[in-house]
Amino acid sequence: MTLERVETGISGLDPLISGGFPKDSLIIVCGNPGTGK
């Protein structure tokens, strides 16, 4: 079974996360102010 992924549209991010976020998943992006979240 392969995990279906949804591309973010951010060319520098998608390769780092194996092509996108897992479909039907809740994703939380956090970090300090000014870090480019």
C-alpha positions as CSV (number, residue, x, y, z in Angstrom):
1,M,0.0,0.0,0.0
2,T,1.4,3.4,-1.0
3,L,0.7,6.6,0.9
4,E,-1.2,9.1,-1.2
5,R,0.3,12.6,-0.9
6,V,-0.8,16.1,-1.7
7,E,1.7,18.6,-3.1
8,T,2.2,21.8,-1.2
9,G,3.1,23.8,-4.3
10,I,6.3,24.9,-2.6
11,S,9.1,23.6,-4.8
12,G,11.7,23.6,-2.1
13,L,9.4,21.8,0.4
14,D,7.8,19.0,-1.5
15,P,11.1,17.0,-2.1
16,L,11.9,17.3,1.6
17,I,8.7,15.7,2.6
18,S,8.6,12.9,0.0
19,G,6.5,14.8,-2.5
20,G,3.9,16.3,-0.2
21,F,1.8,15.9,2.9
22,P,0.0,12.6,3.4
23,K,-3.6,13.0,2.2
24,D,-6.3,13.4,4.8
25,S,-3.8,14.3,7.5
26,L,-3.7,17.2,9.9
27,I,-0.5,19.1,9.6
28,I,0.7,21.7,12.1
29,V,3.5,24.0,11.1
30,C,5.1,25.9,14.0
31,G,8.2,27.9,14.6
32,N,9.5,31.2,15.9
33,P,8.3,34.5,14.3
34,G,10.2,35.4,11.1
35,T,11.3,31.9,10.3
36,G,9.3,31.6,7.0
37,K,6.6,29.2,8.1
